[in-house]
């Protein structure tokens, strides 16, 4: 579902959110903390740690608003391609400067939507130790606030039936942090400004993850 300008529609992401709610709450026991910290209207970027394949769907099903995620192009294969596009998700080529993905992501924010980003760029330790500059660019360019999100518990244990996912009905914690502005007022987009924003973002995300782990005991 896209609007006349080609950007993914809110309606598509809303369908994805309903699917996410059904799947995530049907298969696991999400515990959502701090969802009220996500602004109820206007553009916002959710910056999510990424250590497991269910982290994206888990956030789609637990965030208080529909989310358009930037997802690696390798996930858009076979029937998943039209499905992911239909629920408002954005395909990105991580090996190059994907101008269409950039335009689509900025379009989501221009329309006052929610953009979901894994700022580490790929699945890893989920500790925000290595950030790519993409998140800083979108935050500084759009002026949208960033909300850090920690998904905890998705990698602690594995299901006996399907080792690729956590045990069914196990608890997964999703902790939303305080929104913050990544760039300075005025929105400078120089390389220095982006580098400073990246450092600022990394500090805030790392601090949020540590606080979330203390809060949940994970």
N, C-alpha and C positions, 0 to 999 in steps of 0.2 A: 504494500500500500504506500503510494507516494502522493505528494501534493502536486499541483500543476508545475511547480518549480523543480521537481525532481527529488526534493529532499524527503526522507522517510517521514511518514505521517504519524501524528500522535495516536490516531486510531489504530494503526498497526501495532505500535508499541503497547497500547492498552490491551490488545488481544494477547500479546506476548506476556503481559503481566498476569492476566487471568490464567493463562496456561501454566505460568511459573508458580502461581499460588497453588493451583491444583496439584501439580507434580511435587513441589518441594514439601508442602504440608502433608501430602498424601504418603510420601516415601520416608521423610525424616521428621524431626521435631525441631524446627527452627526456633531459637530464642532471639527475639529482636530487641535490641536496646538502643535508645536514643533516636528512634526514627523521627521524632518531633523536631530534631535538629535540621532536617532537610527542609529548606524553604518551601512553603506550600504553593508558590507560584513564581514564575520567572525562570530565567536560565540558571542552571546549576550543573556542576561537574562532580560526579561521584568518582573518587580515586580509590580503587579497591586493590588490596593485596591479592596475590594470585599464586596459590600453591596446589590447586586441584581443579579439574575440569568442571566440577559442579559449582564453582564459585560464581560464575556469571549467571547461570540459571537460578541459583539460590538468591542472588541479589535481585534479579528480575521479579522473583516471587515474594520478596520481603520488603523491598523499597516502597515507600508510601506513594510514589508516583511512577508512571511508566518510564522505562529507561531504554535509551538507544545506545547499545554497546558498540564500540569499535572492536571487531573480531577479525582475527587473521584469516586471510583469503583461503587458506588450506581447509578451513572448516566448511566452506561453501561448496560441498561436493554432492553430486547426485540430487536427490529430492530435498536435501537440506538447503540447497541454494535458494529455491523459490520460497521455502518455508521461512528461512531466516530473513530474507528480504521482506516477506509478507508481514512479519511481526516487527518491522522497523529497525532491524539490526544493520550495521554498516560494515561492509567488507573493506579490509585494508591490506595492502601489500607492504609487509614490513621490510622488504629488501630494497625499497626505493622510496622516493618522495611521491606518495600517492595523492595526486592533486584532487582527484574525485573524492577520495575519502576525506581529505581536508575540507573540501567545499561542503560535503554532506554533513560533516560534524559541526562546522560553523553554522550551517543552515539550521540544524537542530537547536543550537543555542540562540540564533537570531529569532526563531519562532517561540522562544521562551520554554524550550524543552529541557530534558535531563539527558546529559551525555555521560555514559559510563566508560571509564578508561582503566585498564590495568597498566599503571605507569611503569612497571618493571619491564614491560614490553613482551614478556613471555612467562610461562609458568615456571616457578623456581621455588626458592625457600619461602617466599611470601613475606619477606621482612623489610621490603622497601630499600634494600641495601644499594641497589643500582637502578637509577631512574633515567629514562629517556627524556629528551627535551620536549616531546610532543605535548605532554600535559601542560607544561609552562606556556607553550605557544598558544594553545587553545584558551587557557585562562587569561593570559595577558591580552591576546587579540580580542576576545569577547567581553572581558571584564566580568565574566561569570564567577561567582564564589565557588570555592572548592570545598567539598565535604569529604573528609577521609572516612573510609569504611574498612573495618577489619572483619574478615570471615575466618572464624577459628573453629577447629574441630573436624574439618573436612579431610584431614590427612592423618589423624591420630590412630585410627584403626581402619581395617578394610572388611568389607562384607565377605562372608564365607562363600556365598553364592556367586557374587560378582566382585572380585578383588579390586576392580577399577573404581569402585564407589565406597563410601562409608557404609557401615552396617545399617540396614533399614531400621527406621524408627530411632536411630541414634540422634543425639542432640548436636546441632550445629549453631554456634553463636554468631550473630551478625550485629556488629557494634558500630553505630554511626557517631562521628565526632562533630565538633563545632565547625561551622562554616567559616572560611577565612578567605581573604583576598590575596591572591598570589603575587600580583604586581603592585607597583606603587600607583597612587592616584595620578591620572594623566595618561596612563596606558602606553608608555614608551615601549617600542618593540625592537630595540637595538639588541645585538648579540649580548652585550653586557647586561641589559635588563632581563633577558631571558635566562642567562646564566644565574643571575641573582635570584630570579623567581624559582629556578629549579632547586637551588640550595634551600630557599625558604620552604618550598613544598616538601622537600625530603625531610627537613627537620620536623615539620608539623606532622607528616605522616608517620615517621618513626616514633615520635612522642605519643601519637594516638595509639599506635599498635601496642606500645609498652603499657599504656594506661588500660587498654582493652584486655590485655592479658592479666593484669592485676585484678581488674574488675570481675573477670570470668573465672580466674584461677587456671587458665590454660597457657 
